[in-house]
């Protein structure tokens, strides 16, 4: 993934596009099992669902060990979230998703 210039230290890039072709690279390690991180930081449930569906379709269920909904919520404040976004807010959103 390429992080756009000026966003290197922000934690969560704001202008990165990952399409279905990303998952084709997983075929380079055909016996590996993956934990696929489903995007939560951008707060776009329909996009995250498409991401998970593409992973499941392209990588194959037998190569997916787990799906992880979001990570590093300590970086979410200010990224489509209020500055006072807390772990409790993350848990509530995760539960709703």
TIPA-461193 format. One record per residue (C-alpha): residue number from 1; x, y, z; residue in three letters. Coordinates in steps of 0.001 Angstrom, whole numbers. Example, Ala and Ser with C-alpha at 12.3 -4.5 7.8 and 13.67 -1.06 7.14 Angstrom:
BEGIN
(1 (12300 -4500 7800) "ALA")
(2 (13670 -1060 7140) "SER")
This chain:
BEGIN
(1 (0 0 0) "UNK")
(2 (1231 3481 -777) "UNK")
(3 (453 6148 1768) "UNK")
(4 (-96 9517 62) "UNK")
(5 (2499 12209 686) "UNK")
(6 (1706 14228 3774) "UNK")
(7 (-222 11441 5479) "UNK")
(8 (2697 9264 6535) "UNK")
(9 (2319 9985 10241) "UNK")
(10 (-1479 10242 10418) "UNK")
(11 (-1944 6560 11209) "UNK")
(12 (-4868 6089 8818) "UNK")
(13 (-4443 7287 5248) "UNK")
(14 (-7388 9215 3850) "UNK")
(15 (-6822 8556 155) "UNK")
(16 (-6034 4886 -413) "UNK")
(17 (-7994 2602 -2698) "UNK")
(18 (-7745 -1174 -2406) "UNK")
(19 (-9683 -3114 -4997) "UNK")
(20 (-10346 -6799 -5611) "UNK")
(21 (-6984 -7200 -7377) "UNK")
(22 (-5297 -6744 -3974) "UNK")
(23 (-6475 -10202 -2999) "UNK")
(24 (-4997 -11853 -6098) "UNK")
(25 (-1533 -11330 -4597) "UNK")
(26 (-2488 -13774 -1843) "UNK")
(27 (-2172 -16593 -4407) "UNK")
(28 (1605 -16203 -4143) "UNK")
(29 (1387 -18091 -851) "UNK")
(30 (-1234 -20742 -1641) "UNK")
(31 (-894 -22639 1643) "UNK")
(32 (-1078 -19591 3890) "UNK")
(33 (-4088 -18792 6031) "UNK")
(34 (-4924 -15147 6486) "UNK")
(35 (-6564 -12904 9017) "UNK")
(36 (-8316 -10359 6802) "UNK")
(37 (-8756 -6942 8388) "UNK")
(38 (-12150 -5540 7400) "UNK")
(39 (-11966 -1733 7224) "UNK")
(40 (-13856 43 9987) "UNK")
(41 (-11931 3314 10300) "UNK")
(42 (-13625 4975 7329) "UNK")
(43 (-17041 4169 8818) "UNK")
(44 (-18410 2864 5505) "UNK")
(45 (-20248 -377 6195) "UNK")
(46 (-21231 -1096 2570) "UNK")
(47 (-17625 -681 1403) "UNK")
(48 (-16389 -2925 4198) "UNK")
(49 (-18932 -5574 3269) "UNK")
(50 (-17745 -5518 -367) "UNK")
(51 (-14155 -5820 888) "UNK")
(52 (-15049 -8900 2946) "UNK")
(53 (-17012 -10452 82) "UNK")
(54 (-14079 -9941 -2318) "UNK")
(55 (-11684 -11506 173) "UNK")
(56 (-13954 -14486 650) "UNK")
(57 (-14484 -14934 -3115) "UNK")
(58 (-10880 -14417 -4267) "UNK")
(59 (-8762 -15736 -1406) "UNK")
(60 (-11114 -18679 -776) "UNK")
(61 (-12680 -19597 2544) "UNK")
(62 (-10154 -22359 3215) "UNK")
(63 (-7350 -19749 3244) "UNK")
(64 (-9110 -17320 5574) "UNK")
(65 (-8405 -18055 9219) "UNK")
(66 (-10481 -15126 10481) "UNK")
(67 (-12055 -11806 9595) "UNK")
(68 (-11071 -8944 11882) "UNK")
(69 (-13411 -5955 11909) "UNK")
(70 (-11201 -2907 12230) "UNK")
(71 (-8067 -2456 14262) "UNK")
(72 (-6087 311 15935) "UNK")
(73 (-9177 2244 17110) "UNK")
(74 (-6851 4527 19044) "UNK")
(75 (-6161 6148 15631) "UNK")
(76 (-9827 6696 14706) "UNK")
(77 (-10417 10030 16466) "UNK")
(78 (-10638 12768 13873) "UNK")
(79 (-10977 10301 10970) "UNK")
(80 (-14712 10372 10256) "UNK")
(81 (-15130 10360 14051) "UNK")
(82 (-15263 13069 16696) "UNK")
(83 (-11976 14021 18387) "UNK")
(84 (-13269 12508 21661) "UNK")
(85 (-13913 9067 20081) "UNK")
(86 (-13274 6412 22743) "UNK")
(87 (-12750 2684 22988) "UNK")
(88 (-16341 2446 24286) "UNK")
(89 (-17495 4137 21052) "UNK")
(90 (-15449 1624 19067) "UNK")
(91 (-16956 -1329 20937) "UNK")
(92 (-20469 -5 20320) "UNK")
(93 (-19813 471 16607) "UNK")
(94 (-18103 -2919 16284) "UNK")
(95 (-21046 -4597 18003) "UNK")
(96 (-23523 -2866 15684) "UNK")
(97 (-21569 -3893 12596) "UNK")
